[in-house]
């Protein structure tokens, strides 16, 4: 742990997200923060390692809904009644810490990032802590320098005036305006990618939140803290910014996992991730194939798994013995690699697919097109089957 850190500093790790864009690997009983997504290590383990360079275990806290995290490690667990997005999670944690210590200060870390340069992150957070010690009437956001994108929050900083502006997922027009502002000959503007790390004093947070609306987490809207607080026009004067220089990924979807795990792969062969199903994982009940935005597959053999096809045309699935054969009609010249996620000992034979995902688990066989990896169909399918899962248990 770093020397010079004060005894009022705490770290809150937020681990309440469902990780639906990584379904079916992330599902009830086996959520994204506890999956070995990169280098056989989980994002939660990475977050804990970072936090322990800032605070001792008794000031390290994990906010999650009941049953989401099975192994909190050294963290002190703060339970939400249910996951209600980051506004509620941060508020539950901050108010709990304020009750414990009205002088408490908080650094909030996400539990679902891969950090490539932990030393760079730690050094940046040391600077945040020093600034927070000097001025508790502010709310620090963090980011790494990047061109603006509609896929994530953008922080625009004017070095000449010190002003900080947060734009949540800017439109194409806003991205163009930001790029022009940054590129200006005399400009001291810089744009950063918001990385979901916050810092503040809990008294300041409580007082500010009470001025904007209800303080009870159950009465707050079920939205992100970015949308509710950081984007609020009356809050902009309280925003502070700390640039960070670490390399990181939010591991937000299967495409990102493929890019991070196989950055230099140039072969046209499929890329494979071997996984394990933990004892706590929920298994989906059997049923008819689930087909969204595509054509129902032609099937042969005993379908011992629930088949899920997302955005797939003209697909044939055959099951014989311990072998599953999946055949599409994509041109061999389409060299995007198909990501194969596999948790069983069964044999997979895959032909005629261009990119996308094949996930073979004990209860599911999921085939998703490359386009559908980013269209929201995985999230939609997960909600359909999660609803069936709840109905099966009732």
Buried (B, 14 or more C-beta within 10 A) or exposed (E): EEEEBEEBBBBBBBBBBBBBBBBBBBBBBBBBBBBBBBEEEBBBBBBBBBBBBBBEBEBBBBBBBEEBBEEBBEBBEBBBEEBBBBBBBBBBBBBBBBEEBEEBBBBBBBBBBBBEBBEBBBBBBBEBBEBBBEEBEBBBBBBBBBEBBEEBBBBBBBEEEEBBBBBBBBEEEBBEBBEEBBEEEEEEBBBBBBBBBBBBBBBBBBEBBEEEEEBEBEEBEEBBBBBBBBBBEEBEEBBBBBBBEBEBBBBBBBBBBBEBBBEEEEEEEBBBBEBEBEEEBBBBEEEEBBBBBBEEBEBEEEBEBBBBBBBBEEBBBBBEEEEBBBBBEBEEEEEBBBBBBBBBEBEBEBEBBBBBBBBBBEBBBBBBBBBBBBBBBBBBBBEBBBEBBEEEEE
